[in-house]
Amino acid sequence: MKNVKKKTPQFLGIGLQKWYSAYAMALLELDNIEFNYSDKELYKDVCLKLNQGEHCVLVGANGTGKTTLLNIIVGDLSPDKGKVLWEGGTTFSYLDQQLKVAQNMPVHQYLYGVYEDLFEKEIQMEKLYEQSASDPDNFEKYLAKAERIQEELDAKGFYALQEKVGRLTDGLGFDKSHLEAPLMELSSGQREKAYLAKMLLEEKDVLIMDEPTNFLDQGQVAWLAKFLMTYPKAFLVVSHDQEFLRKIATVVFVLENQTITRYKGDFDHYLLQHEIDKEQYKKDYAAQQRYIKKEEDFIAKHIVRATSAKAAKSHRARLAHLDVMEAPGKEEGNVFINFPYTHPVGKIPLRVEELVIGYRQPLLDPISFELVEGEKIAILGQNGVGKTTFLKTILGDLPALGGSFSFLPGIVVNYFNQDEKIDLNMSPFDYIHAHYPDLNNTEIRKALGNCGVRKEIALRPMKELSGGEVAKTRFALMTFKKSNFLVLDEPTNHLDQKAKDAIFASIERYPGSVIIVSHEKDFYDGLVDYELHF
């Protein structure tokens, strides 16, 4: 692969890594990528290099274009300018954050399909052994071929596949019923775990994953982190889960101000160095703005004078060719979320007594607890154990199989449902207007802006937005509903850190009772009064 000169970053901090090493063998290189989405310019001359064995993460605020960049890398989108260069023979697999595949085959068959070529060799070997037994004249020829195949199967770990697949499915929380069920009968989260499992079994040169922890519980996130830490090949992961990123990252790419900066080192090193570099960027931006203002003043003053018009035109031409820096923090914006409170109702707003939840069969032992007014609790447990089923039962979306629950009269619930189906053809503005048609344009735009949905995307179809921007739109809707009881099911999925901090602060201020289901301990730790383990 030829060396391509990369654009120099607009500022350099102490310890900031070079864009590339002239001597390293890159599996993947992005060369001056530019891309526009509708009217939005996402990237300016973006460069990225991923080397053999590097454990890389890609971070950035919601809406900066992380998922779009992954789609460009894997070839699902074409850049407007620049090249995506894969080293010849490099293999990769991509875990999309919004997989839509459904298959009729059982999960175990789907997973073992990774080794289809080995199973075919086993069949070929068995036929050769049978031929050696039935054809004495060619016994040695058939036997030699069969033994060569057996040696190949041994070398590739064929006879340990069951143990290998078992360790992986155990780590990701599959039980026997999941493995025997067709993919299409699994929940969306379980199905995505099956895709993740197959991806890990494939052991490609590069793993590309977009928000892989969104559908995993704490134990499964820890297992995945341990797996990736010891993965001998390269990966590129997009995630907003900082605890997870701390465990897996040895290289951090940050996407901001329409470009990418590479940090060599762990995630904590990136956080420290990035703050230094952000401050330097602010200074460089301010200096450039002063220069622009000075040039514009000179041009305005001299362009009308015959004696100095030529000099003014020269200054104008120089200014026209200036690479203007993006305003610092433009993508992040300010996020303020407030869940309005209505009125108190009594000491025990929710009482649960020997409640049995499930569909045809109980998922858990009977559940009993009382939630005191103003208490905030986190419900924890493995995926599929029944956390969301419990929420849907007490909210009346599913019938109880036994026992009882009761809310005090006057309880008004504000519910964030992780499984809510929304029309992604609608814009954020239209989505809120459909629920509250009496709101005026200013009220809707203000609510969206407070939640981090910038004005330039408020009228864009949500199918063009990031998962985080869609989640912020849903939170904006919740800010119009007065309530005294919050129910939040995985509220942090897809959200950047600034939005998570805003959600944390809003829950902390909220005087009513709160039930949170979350796999992110960093989010609810220090926020809830106690944890309820299912």
C-alpha positions as CSV (number, residue, x, y, z in Angstrom):
1,M,0.0,0.0,0.0
2,K,1.4,3.4,-1.0
3,N,2.0,6.0,1.6
4,V,-0.5,8.9,1.4
5,K,0.3,12.3,2.9
6,K,-2.3,13.0,5.6
7,K,-3.7,16.4,6.5
8,T,-2.0,17.8,9.6
9,P,-4.4,18.3,12.6
10,Q,-5.3,21.9,13.3
11,F,-3.7,21.7,16.8
12,L,-1.2,19.4,18.5
13,G,-1.3,18.5,22.2
14,I,1.5,17.0,24.2
15,G,1.6,13.2,23.5
16,L,-0.9,13.4,20.6
17,Q,-0.1,10.6,18.3
18,K,0.8,11.0,14.6
19,W,-1.9,10.1,12.1
20,Y,0.2,7.2,10.9
21,S,3.6,5.6,11.0
22,A,5.3,5.2,7.6
23,Y,6.5,1.8,8.6
24,A,3.4,0.2,10.1
25,M,1.3,-2.2,8.0
26,A,-2.2,-0.8,8.0
27,L,-5.1,-3.2,7.6
28,L,-7.4,-0.2,7.0
29,E,-6.8,3.3,6.0
30,L,-9.2,6.2,5.3
31,D,-7.6,8.8,3.0
32,N,-9.1,12.3,3.2
33,I,-12.7,11.2,3.5
34,E,-15.5,13.8,3.0
35,F,-19.2,13.1,3.2
36,N,-22.4,15.1,3.3
37,Y,-25.7,13.8,4.7
38,S,-28.5,15.9,3.2
39,D,-27.4,19.4,3.9
40,K,-25.0,18.5,6.7
41,E,-21.2,18.2,6.1
42,L,-20.1,15.4,8.4
43,Y,-16.4,15.2,7.6
44,K,-13.6,17.3,6.2
45,D,-10.6,15.3,4.9
46,V,-10.9,12.6,7.6
47,C,-8.0,10.2,7.9
48,L,-7.8,7.1,10.0
49,K,-5.3,4.2,10.1
50,L,-6.0,0.8,11.8
51,N,-3.0,-1.5,12.2
52,Q,-2.6,-5.2,12.8
53,G,-3.7,-6.2,16.2
54,E,-4.8,-2.7,17.4
55,H,-7.7,-2.5,19.8
56,C,-9.4,0.7,18.7
57,V,-12.5,2.6,19.8
58,L,-14.3,5.5,18.0
59,V,-15.9,8.1,20.2
60,G,-17.7,11.3,19.7
61,A,-20.9,13.2,20.5
62,N,-24.3,12.0,19.2
63,G,-24.7,13.1,15.6
64,T,-21.0,13.5,14.7
65,G,-21.3,10.6,12.2
66,K,-19.7,7.6,13.9
67,T,-22.2,5.0,12.5
68,T,-22.1,6.7,9.1
69,L,-18.3,6.3,9.1
70,L,-18.6,2.6,9.9
71,N,-21.0,2.2,7.0
72,I,-18.4,4.0,4.7
73,I,-15.7,1.7,6.0
74,V,-17.6,-1.5,5.2
75,G,-18.8,-0.2,1.9
76,D,-22.5,0.3,2.6
77,L,-22.0,4.0,1.8
78,S,-19.7,5.7,-0.6
79,P,-17.7,8.8,0.5
80,D,-18.2,12.0,-1.5
81,K,-14.4,12.4,-1.6
82,G,-11.4,10.3,-0.6
83,K,-10.7,6.6,-0.4
84,V,-11.2,3.6,1.8
85,L,-8.2,1.4,1.5
86,W,-8.2,-2.2,2.8
87,E,-5.0,-4.2,2.8
88,G,-5.3,-7.0,0.3
89,G,-6.7,-10.2,1.8
90,T,-7.9,-8.5,5.0
91,T,-11.2,-10.0,6.3
92,F,-13.7,-8.1,8.5
93,S,-17.1,-8.5,10.0
94,Y,-19.5,-5.7,11.0
95,L,-22.0,-5.7,13.9
96,D,-24.5,-3.0,13.0
97,Q,-26.3,-1.2,15.9
98,Q,-29.7,-1.8,14.1
99,L,-29.5,-5.3,12.7
100,K,-32.7,-6.4,10.9
101,V,-31.9,-10.0,9.8
102,A,-34.2,-12.8,10.8
103,Q,-33.7,-16.4,9.9
104,N,-35.7,-19.6,10.3
105,M,-32.7,-21.8,11.4
106,P,-32.1,-22.6,15.0
107,V,-29.5,-20.5,16.8
108,H,-27.1,-23.5,17.3
109,Q,-27.2,-24.3,13.6
110,Y,-26.6,-20.6,12.8
111,L,-23.6,-20.5,15.0
112,Y,-22.0,-23.8,13.9
113,G,-22.5,-22.6,10.3
114,V,-19.3,-20.6,10.9
115,Y,-17.5,-24.0,10.7
116,E,-19.4,-25.4,7.7
117,D,-16.2,-26.0,5.7
118,L,-14.8,-28.1,8.6
119,F,-18.0,-30.2,8.9
120,E,-17.8,-30.8,5.1
121,K,-14.2,-32.0,5.5
122,E,-15.3,-34.3,8.3
123,I,-17.9,-35.8,5.9
124,Q,-15.2,-36.1,3.2
125,M,-12.9,-37.8,5.7
126,E,-15.6,-40.3,6.8
127,K,-16.2,-41.2,3.2
128,L,-12.5,-41.8,2.6
129,Y,-12.3,-44.1,5.7
130,E,-15.3,-46.0,4.3
131,Q,-13.7,-46.3,0.9
132,S,-10.4,-47.5,2.4
133,A,-12.4,-50.3,4.2
134,S,-14.3,-51.3,1.1
135,D,-11.5,-51.1,-1.5
136,P,-8.4,-53.1,-0.2
137,D,-6.5,-52.4,-3.4
138,N,-6.5,-48.6,-2.7
139,F,-6.5,-48.9,1.1
140,E,-3.3,-46.9,1.7
141,K,-4.3,-44.1,-0.8
142,Y,-7.7,-43.5,0.8
143,L,-6.3,-43.8,4.3
144,A,-3.5,-41.3,3.7
145,K,-6.0,-38.8,2.3
146,A,-8.3,-39.3,5.3
147,E,-5.4,-38.9,7.8
148,R,-4.3,-35.7,6.1
149,I,-7.8,-34.3,6.6
150,Q,-7.9,-35.4,10.2
151,E,-4.6,-33.7,10.9
152,E,-6.1,-30.5,9.3
153,L,-9.2,-30.8,11.5
154,D,-7.0,-31.3,14.6
155,A,-4.9,-28.3,13.7
156,K,-8.0,-26.1,13.4
157,G,-9.5,-27.2,16.7
158,F,-12.4,-29.0,15.1
159,Y,-12.8,-31.5,17.9
160,A,-13.0,-28.8,20.5
161,L,-15.6,-26.8,18.7
162,Q,-18.4,-27.7,21.1
163,E,-16.5,-26.5,24.1
164,K,-15.5,-23.3,22.2
165,V,-19.0,-22.5,21.2
166,G,-20.3,-23.4,24.6
167,R,-17.9,-21.0,26.4
168,L,-19.1,-18.2,24.1
169,T,-22.8,-18.8,24.4
170,D,-22.5,-19.2,28.1
171,G,-20.7,-15.9,28.3
172,L,-23.4,-14.1,26.3
173,G,-26.2,-15.6,28.4
174,F,-27.8,-18.2,26.0
175,D,-29.6,-21.1,27.6
176,K,-30.7,-24.3,25.9
177,S,-34.1,-23.0,24.9
178,H,-32.4,-20.0,23.1
179,L,-30.0,-22.3,21.2
180,E,-32.8,-24.5,20.0
181,A,-35.2,-21.7,19.0
182,P,-35.2,-20.2,15.5
183,L,-33.6,-16.8,15.2
184,M,-36.9,-15.1,14.3
185,E,-38.5,-16.3,17.5
186,L,-36.0,-14.6,19.7
187,S,-36.4,-11.2,21.2
188,S,-34.5,-8.4,19.3
189,G,-31.8,-8.3,22.0
190,Q,-31.3,-12.1,22.0
191,R,-31.2,-12.1,18.2
192,E,-28.5,-9.4,18.2
193,K,-26.5,-11.4,20.7
194,A,-26.7,-14.4,18.3
195,Y,-25.2,-12.1,15.6
196,L,-22.5,-11.0,18.0
197,A,-21.7,-14.6,18.9
198,K,-21.3,-15.6,15.3
199,M,-19.1,-12.6,14.6
200,L,-16.8,-13.5,17.5
201,L,-16.6,-17.1,16.3
202,E,-15.6,-16.0,12.8
203,E,-12.4,-14.5,14.2
204,K,-11.9,-12.1,11.2
205,D,-8.8,-9.9,10.9
206,V,-10.9,-6.9,12.0
207,L,-14.1,-6.8,14.1
208,I,-16.2,-3.7,13.6
209,M,-18.9,-3.1,16.2
210,D,-21.5,-0.4,16.7
211,E,-22.8,-0.1,20.3
212,P,-22.3,-3.9,21.1
213,T,-23.2,-3.5,24.8
214,N,-26.7,-2.0,24.3
215,F,-28.3,-5.4,24.4
216,L,-26.1,-7.0,27.1
217,D,-26.4,-7.1,30.9
218,Q,-23.6,-6.2,33.2
219,G,-22.2,-9.8,33.4
220,Q,-22.3,-10.1,29.6
221,V,-20.6,-6.7,29.1
222,A,-17.8,-7.8,31.4
223,W,-17.5,-11.1,29.5
224,L,-17.3,-9.3,26.2
225,A,-14.7,-6.9,27.5
226,K,-12.5,-9.8,28.7
227,F,-12.9,-11.5,25.3
228,L,-11.9,-8.4,23.4
229,M,-9.0,-7.6,25.7
230,T,-7.4,-10.9,24.7
231,Y,-8.5,-10.9,21.1
232,P,-5.3,-11.4,19.1
233,K,-6.5,-9.5,16.0
234,A,-7.8,-5.9,15.4
235,F,-11.1,-4.3,16.2
236,L,-12.9,-0.9,15.9
237,V,-15.7,-0.4,18.4
238,V,-18.2,2.5,18.7
239,S,-19.6,2.8,22.2
240,H,-20.7,5.4,24.8
241,D,-20.1,3.0,27.7
242,Q,-17.0,4.4,29.3
243,E,-16.5,1.6,31.8
244,F,-16.4,-0.8,28.8
245,L,-14.2,1.5,26.8
246,R,-11.7,1.7,29.7
247,K,-11.3,-2.1,29.6
248,I,-10.8,-2.6,25.9
249,A,-9.2,0.5,24.3
250,T,-5.5,0.7,23.4
251,V,-6.1,3.3,20.7
252,V,-8.9,6.0,20.8
253,F,-10.1,7.8,17.7
254,V,-12.2,10.9,18.6
255,L,-14.6,12.3,15.9
256,E,-15.2,16.0,16.4
257,N,-15.1,19.3,14.5
258,Q,-15.6,17.2,11.3
259,T,-12.2,15.4,11.7
260,I,-10.6,12.5,13.5
261,T,-7.8,12.7,16.0
262,R,-5.9,9.5,17.1
263,Y,-4.7,8.9,20.7
264,K,-2.4,6.0,21.4
265,G,-3.0,4.7,24.9
266,D,-5.8,3.6,27.1
267,F,-9.1,5.5,27.5
268,D,-8.1,7.4,30.7
269,H,-5.1,8.7,28.9
270,Y,-7.3,9.9,26.1
271,L,-9.7,11.7,28.5
272,L,-6.8,13.5,30.1
273,Q,-5.0,14.4,26.9
274,H,-8.2,15.3,25.1
275,E,-9.1,17.9,27.7
276,I,-5.7,19.5,27.1
277,D,-6.1,19.4,23.4
278,K,-9.7,20.9,23.6
279,E,-8.3,23.9,25.5
280,Q,-5.6,24.4,22.9
281,Y,-8.2,24.1,20.1
282,K,-10.3,26.8,21.8
283,K,-7.3,29.1,21.9
284,D,-6.4,28.3,18.3
285,Y,-10.0,28.9,17.2
286,A,-10.2,32.2,19.1
287,A,-6.9,33.3,17.5
288,Q,-8.2,32.5,14.1
289,Q,-11.4,34.4,14.7
290,R,-9.4,37.4,15.7
291,Y,-7.4,37.1,12.5
292,I,-10.6,36.8,10.4
293,K,-12.1,39.9,12.1
294,K,-8.9,41.9,11.5
295,E,-8.8,40.9,7.8
296,E,-12.5,41.6,7.3
297,D,-12.1,45.1,8.9
298,F,-9.1,45.8,6.7
299,I,-11.0,44.7,3.6
300,A,-14.1,46.8,4.5
301,K,-12.0,49.8,5.1
302,H,-9.8,49.7,2.0
303,I,-11.9,48.0,-0.7
304,V,-13.6,51.3,-1.6
305,R,-10.3,53.3,-1.8
306,A,-8.6,53.4,-5.1
307,T,-5.2,53.6,-3.6
308,S,-5.6,50.5,-1.4
309,A,-8.3,48.4,-3.3
310,K,-5.6,46.1,-4.7
311,A,-4.3,45.3,-1.3
312,A,-7.9,44.7,0.0
313,K,-8.5,42.3,-2.8
314,S,-5.3,40.4,-2.0
315,H,-6.5,40.1,1.7
316,R,-9.9,38.9,0.5
317,A,-8.3,36.2,-1.7
318,R,-6.2,35.1,1.2
319,L,-9.2,34.9,3.5
320,A,-11.2,33.0,0.9
321,H,-8.6,30.2,0.9
322,L,-8.4,30.0,4.7
323,D,-9.3,26.6,6.2
324,V,-11.8,27.9,8.8
325,M,-11.9,25.9,12.0
326,E,-15.2,24.6,13.3
327,A,-16.5,26.3,16.5
328,P,-15.3,24.2,19.4
329,G,-18.0,21.9,21.0
330,K,-20.5,22.6,18.2
331,E,-21.5,19.0,18.0
332,E,-21.9,18.6,21.8
333,G,-24.1,21.6,22.5
334,N,-25.7,22.0,25.9
335,V,-28.1,19.4,27.2
336,F,-30.7,20.2,29.9
337,I,-33.5,17.7,30.5
338,N,-36.3,18.3,33.0
339,F,-39.1,15.9,33.9
340,P,-41.9,18.1,35.2
341,Y,-43.5,17.0,38.5
342,T,-47.2,17.2,39.2
343,H,-48.2,16.4,42.9
344,P,-47.5,14.0,45.7
345,V,-50.0,11.1,46.3
346,G,-49.0,9.4,49.5
347,K,-46.3,7.4,51.3
348,I,-46.4,4.1,49.3
349,P,-47.1,5.0,45.6
350,L,-46.4,1.4,44.5
351,R,-47.0,-1.9,46.3
352,V,-46.2,-5.3,44.7
353,E,-47.3,-8.5,46.4
354,E,-46.4,-12.0,45.3
355,L,-46.5,-10.8,41.7
356,V,-46.0,-13.5,39.1
357,I,-44.8,-12.3,35.7
358,G,-44.3,-14.1,32.4
359,Y,-46.2,-15.1,29.2
360,R,-47.4,-18.7,29.4
361,Q,-45.0,-19.7,32.1
362,P,-43.6,-17.7,35.1
363,L,-40.2,-16.1,34.4
364,L,-39.4,-15.5,38.1
365,D,-40.3,-16.4,41.6
366,P,-43.1,-14.2,43.0
367,I,-42.0,-10.6,43.4
368,S,-42.9,-8.5,46.5
369,F,-41.7,-5.0,47.5
370,E,-43.0,-1.5,48.4
371,L,-41.7,1.7,46.8
372,V,-41.7,4.7,49.2
373,E,-42.5,8.1,47.9
374,G,-39.4,9.8,46.4
375,E,-37.4,6.5,46.3
376,K,-35.3,5.7,43.3
377,I,-34.5,2.1,42.6
378,A,-32.6,0.1,39.9
379,I,-33.8,-3.2,38.7
380,L,-30.9,-5.5,37.7
381,G,-30.6,-9.0,36.2
382,Q,-29.5,-10.9,33.2
383,N,-31.0,-10.3,29.8
384,G,-34.3,-12.2,29.4
385,V,-34.8,-12.7,33.1
386,G,-37.9,-10.5,33.1
387,K,-37.0,-6.9,33.9
388,T,-38.9,-5.3,30.9
389,T,-41.7,-7.9,31.4
390,F,-42.1,-6.7,35.0
391,L,-42.3,-3.1,33.8
392,K,-44.9,-3.9,31.2
393,T,-46.9,-5.9,33.7
394,I,-47.2,-3.1,36.3
395,L,-47.9,-0.6,33.5
396,G,-50.8,-2.8,32.3
397,D,-49.3,-3.8,28.9
398,L,-49.1,-7.5,30.0
399,P,-51.4,-9.5,32.3
400,A,-50.0,-10.8,35.6
401,L,-49.9,-14.6,36.0
402,G,-50.6,-14.3,39.7
403,G,-50.3,-12.0,42.8
404,S,-51.1,-8.3,42.6
405,F,-49.7,-4.8,42.3
406,S,-51.3,-1.4,43.0
407,F,-50.5,2.2,42.4
408,L,-52.0,4.9,44.6
409,P,-54.8,6.9,43.1
410,G,-53.4,10.0,41.4
411,I,-50.2,8.3,40.1
412,V,-49.2,9.6,36.7
413,V,-46.4,7.6,35.1
414,N,-43.9,9.0,32.6
415,Y,-42.4,6.0,30.8
416,F,-39.3,5.6,28.6
417,N,-39.8,2.3,26.7
418,Q,-36.7,0.9,25.1
419,D,-38.8,-1.2,22.7
420,E,-41.1,1.7,21.6
421,K,-41.8,1.5,17.8
422,I,-41.8,5.0,16.3
423,D,-42.2,6.2,12.7
424,L,-38.6,7.0,11.7
425,N,-39.9,8.8,8.6
426,M,-41.1,11.6,10.9
427,S,-38.8,14.4,11.9
428,P,-38.2,15.2,15.6
429,F,-40.4,18.2,15.2
430,D,-43.3,16.2,13.7
431,Y,-42.9,13.5,16.3
432,I,-43.6,15.9,19.2
433,H,-46.2,17.9,17.2
434,A,-48.1,14.7,16.6
435,H,-48.4,14.1,20.4
436,Y,-48.9,17.7,21.4
437,P,-50.6,19.5,18.4
438,D,-51.4,22.6,20.5
439,L,-47.7,23.4,21.0
440,N,-46.3,26.2,18.9
441,N,-43.1,26.0,16.9
442,T,-41.0,27.8,19.4
443,E,-42.0,25.5,22.3
444,I,-41.2,22.4,20.3
445,R,-37.9,23.7,19.0
446,K,-36.9,24.8,22.5
447,A,-37.6,21.4,24.0
448,L,-35.7,19.7,21.3
449,G,-32.8,22.1,21.6
450,N,-32.7,21.6,25.4
451,C,-32.3,17.9,24.9
452,G,-29.5,18.3,22.4
453,V,-31.4,18.0,19.1
454,R,-30.0,20.9,17.2
455,K,-32.1,23.1,15.0
456,E,-30.5,21.9,11.8
457,I,-31.7,18.3,12.4
458,A,-35.1,19.0,14.0
459,L,-36.8,18.8,10.6
460,R,-34.8,15.9,9.2
461,P,-36.4,12.4,9.1
462,M,-35.3,10.4,12.1
463,K,-34.2,7.6,9.9
464,E,-31.3,9.9,8.9
465,L,-30.3,10.6,12.5
466,S,-28.1,8.7,14.9
467,G,-29.6,6.4,17.6
468,G,-28.6,9.0,20.2
469,E,-30.4,11.8,18.4
470,V,-33.6,9.7,18.2
471,A,-33.3,8.9,21.9
472,K,-32.9,12.6,22.7
473,T,-36.0,13.3,20.7
474,R,-38.0,10.8,22.8
475,F,-36.7,12.5,26.0
476,A,-37.8,15.8,24.6
477,L,-41.3,14.4,24.3
478,M,-41.2,13.3,28.0
479,T,-40.4,16.8,29.1
480,F,-43.9,17.9,28.3
481,K,-45.6,15.4,30.5
482,K,-46.2,16.2,34.2
483,S,-45.9,13.1,36.4
484,N,-45.0,11.8,39.8
485,F,-43.6,8.4,38.8
486,L,-40.8,7.8,36.3
487,V,-40.2,4.4,34.7
488,L,-37.0,4.3,32.5
489,D,-36.1,1.1,30.6
490,E,-32.4,1.3,29.5
491,P,-32.5,5.1,29.1
492,T,-28.8,5.5,28.3
493,N,-28.6,3.3,25.2
494,H,-27.0,5.3,22.3
495,L,-26.5,8.4,24.4
496,D,-23.2,10.4,24.6
497,Q,-21.8,11.3,28.0
498,K,-23.2,14.8,28.1
499,A,-26.7,13.5,27.6
500,K,-26.2,10.8,30.2
501,D,-25.1,13.4,32.7
502,A,-28.2,15.5,31.9
503,I,-30.5,12.5,32.4
504,F,-28.7,11.7,35.7
505,A,-29.2,15.3,36.9
506,S,-32.9,15.3,35.9
507,I,-33.6,12.1,37.8
508,E,-31.6,13.4,40.8
509,R,-33.8,16.5,40.9
510,Y,-37.0,14.7,40.4
511,P,-39.1,14.6,43.6
512,G,-41.2,11.6,42.6
513,S,-40.5,7.9,42.7
514,V,-38.3,6.3,40.0
515,I,-37.7,2.8,38.6
516,I,-34.7,2.4,36.4
517,V,-33.6,-0.6,34.4
518,S,-30.0,-0.2,33.2
519,H,-26.9,-2.3,32.4
520,E,-24.6,0.7,33.0
521,K,-23.5,0.8,36.6
522,D,-21.6,4.0,36.0
523,F,-24.9,5.7,35.3
524,Y,-27.1,4.6,38.2
525,D,-24.4,4.2,40.9
526,G,-24.9,7.0,43.4
527,L,-28.3,7.8,42.0
528,V,-30.6,5.1,43.3
529,D,-31.5,4.3,46.9
530,Y,-31.2,0.6,46.4
531,E,-31.0,-2.2,43.8
532,L,-33.6,-4.9,43.2
533,H,-32.0,-8.0,41.7
534,F,-34.1,-10.3,39.6
